[in-house]
């Protein structure tokens, strides 16, 4: 029903924008949508978020309930630590880490559709000087490749860089793609001259193990990692585990919210790794 309604609305919009008045009205609506802001609260932290569409309203509304384990993990980080948010999307956890623990954050996000909202959200929360946006994909090596996206919605996820599989190891349902630059974890430090992170949140929907494979120097010094792993995607789960253990880290727990249990993501967990 929802898809049918969307198609009907899209058809109506096509008719409306065929006129000059309709085009001007459409542009005004888009601008108004981008100006819509919702405020969310968690553990004494207030965050303002741009909500131009349903996806972002969902992200705002589920901020405290979708991944409470991620918020709890951030709550325990040392004050002022260096934090890398790999797969930052619209910046929810980058902003929370910066506000809650005064972290110096580097936010990696290659989606051209999410970057605008990431920047807007940093501006809304006055964090332009505390969070650095790196609009690149992380991968095994420095290379150009296809960034394949399952959706072009603002705030969308389930994309893949350099591979044709997605979060579950199966062929990604590609809706849009473009060629962009990818860089490894270690190269982000050596070539971009970024400070090596104390803590990493890694959530890129499928190629986590490939990113970890090229980050031995970064991982050897990091104090903790939160990584999203699909237990049903054996290659991802087993290789990620091997690489994190090799780096001297120990898995403390793996968690997901109760709302995940009856969803298609029932096998997906946030694993929390720490150096003892």
C-alpha positions as CSV (number, residue, x, y, z in Angstrom):
1,X,0.0,0.0,0.0
2,X,2.8,2.4,0.9
3,X,4.6,1.8,-2.5
4,X,1.3,2.3,-4.4
5,X,0.8,5.6,-2.5
6,X,4.3,6.7,-3.3
7,X,3.8,6.0,-7.0
8,X,0.5,7.9,-7.0
9,X,2.2,10.9,-5.3
10,X,5.1,10.8,-7.7
11,X,2.7,10.9,-10.7
12,X,0.8,13.8,-9.2
13,X,4.1,15.7,-8.7
14,X,5.1,15.1,-12.3
15,X,1.9,16.8,-13.4
16,X,2.3,19.7,-11.0
17,X,5.9,20.4,-12.0
18,X,5.0,20.6,-15.6
19,X,4.0,24.2,-15.0
20,X,6.2,27.1,-13.9
21,X,4.0,27.7,-10.8
22,X,4.2,24.0,-10.0
23,X,8.0,24.1,-10.3
24,X,8.3,27.1,-8.0
25,X,5.9,25.5,-5.5
26,X,7.9,22.2,-5.6
27,X,11.2,24.0,-4.9
28,X,9.6,25.9,-2.0
29,X,8.4,22.6,-0.5
30,X,11.9,21.0,-0.9
31,X,13.5,24.0,0.9
32,X,10.8,23.9,3.6
33,X,11.4,20.2,4.1
34,X,15.1,20.7,4.6
35,X,14.4,23.3,7.2
36,X,12.3,20.9,9.3
37,X,14.1,20.1,12.5
38,X,13.3,17.6,15.4
39,X,15.0,17.6,18.7
40,X,15.9,14.3,20.5
41,X,17.2,13.7,24.0
42,X,19.3,10.9,25.5
43,X,21.2,10.8,28.8
44,X,21.2,14.5,29.2
45,X,22.2,15.2,25.6
46,X,20.1,17.3,23.3
47,X,20.5,16.8,19.6
48,X,18.8,18.7,16.7
49,X,18.3,16.8,13.5
50,X,17.2,17.8,10.0
51,X,14.1,15.7,9.1
52,X,13.3,16.3,5.4
53,X,11.7,12.9,4.9
54,X,10.2,9.8,6.6
55,X,13.6,8.0,6.9
56,X,15.0,10.8,8.9
57,X,12.0,11.2,11.1
58,X,12.4,7.5,11.8
59,X,16.1,8.0,12.7
60,X,15.2,10.8,15.0
61,X,12.3,9.0,16.6
62,X,14.2,5.8,17.2
63,X,17.5,7.4,18.3
64,X,17.3,6.1,21.9
65,X,15.7,2.7,21.0
66,X,17.3,1.4,17.8
67,X,20.9,0.9,19.1
68,X,20.9,1.6,22.8
69,X,24.1,-0.5,23.1
70,X,25.9,2.0,20.9
71,X,24.8,4.9,23.1
72,X,25.8,3.0,26.3
73,X,29.2,2.2,24.8
74,X,29.8,5.9,23.9
75,X,28.7,6.8,27.4
76,X,31.7,4.9,28.8
77,X,34.3,6.4,26.5
78,X,37.0,8.6,28.1
79,X,36.4,12.4,28.0
80,X,38.0,14.0,25.0
81,X,39.1,10.9,23.2
82,X,39.7,10.5,19.4
83,X,36.7,8.8,17.9
84,X,36.2,7.5,14.3
85,X,32.6,7.0,13.1
86,X,33.0,4.8,10.0
87,X,29.6,4.8,8.2
88,X,28.5,7.9,9.9
89,X,25.2,8.3,7.8
90,X,23.5,11.5,9.0
91,X,25.8,11.8,12.1
92,X,23.7,10.6,15.0
93,X,26.6,8.9,16.8
94,X,29.2,11.4,15.8
95,X,27.1,14.1,17.3
96,X,26.3,12.1,20.4
97,X,30.0,11.3,21.0
98,X,31.0,14.9,20.5
99,X,28.3,16.3,22.8
100,X,28.3,13.6,25.5
101,X,32.1,12.9,25.8
102,X,33.6,15.9,24.1
103,X,35.2,13.5,21.6
104,X,37.3,14.7,18.6
105,X,35.3,13.0,15.9
106,X,36.2,11.9,12.4
107,X,33.0,11.0,10.4
108,X,33.5,8.8,7.3
109,X,30.5,8.9,5.0
110,X,30.7,8.4,1.2
111,X,27.0,8.7,0.3
112,X,26.3,11.9,-1.6
113,X,22.7,11.8,-0.3
114,X,23.7,11.6,3.3
115,X,26.6,14.1,3.3
116,X,24.3,17.1,3.0
117,X,22.3,16.0,6.1
118,X,25.5,15.1,8.0
119,X,26.8,18.6,7.4
120,X,23.4,20.2,8.2
121,X,23.2,18.3,11.5
122,X,26.7,19.3,12.5
123,X,25.8,22.9,11.8
124,X,22.5,22.6,13.8
125,X,24.5,21.3,16.8
126,X,27.4,23.8,16.4
127,X,29.9,21.0,16.0
128,X,31.6,22.2,12.8
129,X,34.9,22.5,14.6
130,X,34.7,19.3,16.5
131,X,33.6,16.8,13.9
132,X,35.6,16.3,10.6
133,X,33.8,14.9,7.7
134,X,35.7,12.6,5.4
135,X,33.6,12.0,2.3
136,X,35.4,8.8,1.3
137,X,34.7,5.1,1.5
138,X,37.0,2.9,3.6
139,X,38.2,-0.3,1.9
140,X,41.2,-2.6,1.6
141,X,43.4,-0.4,-0.6
142,X,43.5,3.1,-2.1
143,X,41.5,2.7,-5.3
144,X,38.5,3.9,-7.2
145,X,35.5,1.7,-7.4
146,X,31.7,1.6,-7.5
147,X,29.7,2.8,-4.5
148,X,26.5,0.8,-4.9
149,X,23.4,2.1,-3.1
150,X,20.1,0.3,-2.4
151,X,18.3,3.6,-2.1
152,X,18.8,7.3,-2.9
153,X,16.7,8.5,0.1
154,X,18.3,11.0,2.4
155,X,19.4,9.0,5.4
156,X,19.4,5.7,3.5
157,X,21.8,2.8,4.3
158,X,22.6,-0.7,3.0
159,X,25.2,0.4,0.5
160,X,28.5,-1.3,-0.6
161,X,31.8,0.0,-1.9
162,X,33.8,-2.1,-4.3
163,X,31.7,-5.2,-3.9
164,X,28.4,-6.5,-5.3
165,X,27.3,-8.0,-2.0
166,X,25.5,-6.2,0.9
167,X,25.0,-6.5,4.6
168,X,23.9,-10.2,4.4
169,X,26.6,-11.4,1.9
170,X,24.1,-11.6,-0.9
171,X,23.9,-9.6,-4.1
172,X,23.0,-6.0,-3.2
173,X,19.7,-4.6,-4.7
174,X,21.4,-1.8,-6.5
175,X,19.3,1.3,-7.1
176,X,22.0,3.8,-7.8
177,X,25.8,3.8,-8.1
178,X,28.8,6.0,-8.8
179,X,32.5,5.7,-8.9
180,X,34.4,7.2,-6.0
181,X,37.6,6.9,-4.1
182,X,38.2,4.4,-1.3
183,X,41.1,4.3,1.2
184,X,42.3,1.9,3.9
185,X,42.2,2.5,7.6
186,X,46.0,2.8,7.8
187,X,46.1,5.1,4.7
188,X,43.6,7.4,6.3
189,X,46.4,8.1,8.9
190,X,49.4,8.0,6.7
191,X,48.0,9.8,3.6
192,X,45.4,12.0,5.1
193,X,47.5,12.7,8.2
194,X,44.6,12.1,10.5
195,X,45.3,11.4,14.2
196,X,45.0,7.7,14.9
197,X,41.8,6.9,16.7
198,X,41.4,5.8,20.3
199,X,38.0,4.3,19.5
200,X,36.2,3.2,16.3
201,X,32.6,2.6,15.5
202,X,32.4,0.6,12.3
203,X,29.0,0.1,10.6
204,X,29.1,-0.1,6.8
205,X,26.6,-2.9,6.0
206,X,28.8,-5.7,4.7
207,X,32.5,-5.0,4.1
208,X,33.5,-4.5,7.8
209,X,36.0,-7.4,7.5
210,X,37.6,-5.9,4.4
211,X,38.1,-2.6,6.1
212,X,39.6,-4.3,9.2
213,X,42.0,-6.3,7.0
214,X,43.8,-3.2,5.9
215,X,44.1,-1.5,9.3
216,X,46.7,-3.5,11.2
217,X,48.6,-0.3,12.4
218,X,45.4,1.5,13.4
219,X,44.0,-1.5,15.2
220,X,47.2,-2.3,17.0
221,X,46.9,1.1,18.9
222,X,43.1,1.4,19.2
223,X,41.6,1.0,22.7
224,X,38.2,-0.2,21.6
225,X,36.0,-1.0,18.6
226,X,32.2,-1.3,18.2
227,X,31.6,-3.2,14.9
228,X,28.3,-4.3,13.4
229,X,28.5,-8.0,12.4
230,X,25.9,-10.3,10.8
231,X,26.4,-13.7,12.3
232,X,24.7,-15.2,9.3
233,X,27.3,-13.8,7.0
234,X,30.1,-16.2,7.9
235,X,32.9,-14.7,5.9
236,X,32.4,-11.3,7.5
237,X,31.9,-12.7,11.0
238,X,34.8,-15.1,11.0
239,X,37.4,-12.8,9.3
240,X,36.4,-9.8,11.5
241,X,36.9,-11.9,14.6
242,X,40.3,-13.2,13.5
243,X,41.6,-9.7,12.7
244,X,40.4,-8.1,15.9
245,X,41.9,-10.9,18.0
246,X,45.1,-10.6,16.0
247,X,45.1,-6.9,16.9
248,X,45.1,-7.8,20.6
249,X,41.5,-7.0,21.2
250,X,39.0,-9.1,23.2
251,X,35.2,-9.2,22.5
252,X,33.4,-8.2,25.7
253,X,29.8,-8.5,24.4
254,X,27.5,-8.5,21.4
255,X,24.2,-6.9,21.6
256,X,21.2,-5.6,19.7
257,X,17.9,-4.0,20.7
258,X,14.8,-6.1,21.2
259,X,13.2,-4.5,18.2
260,X,15.7,-6.3,16.0
261,X,14.6,-9.8,17.1
262,X,11.6,-10.1,14.8
263,X,13.2,-8.2,11.9
264,X,15.3,-9.4,8.9
265,X,18.3,-8.1,11.0
266,X,17.8,-10.7,13.8
267,X,21.3,-12.1,13.2
268,X,23.0,-8.6,13.2
269,X,24.7,-7.5,16.4
270,X,26.9,-4.7,17.6
271,X,30.1,-6.4,18.9
272,X,32.1,-4.5,21.5
273,X,35.8,-5.2,21.5
274,X,38.4,-3.7,24.0
275,X,42.1,-3.9,24.8
276,X,42.8,-5.4,28.2
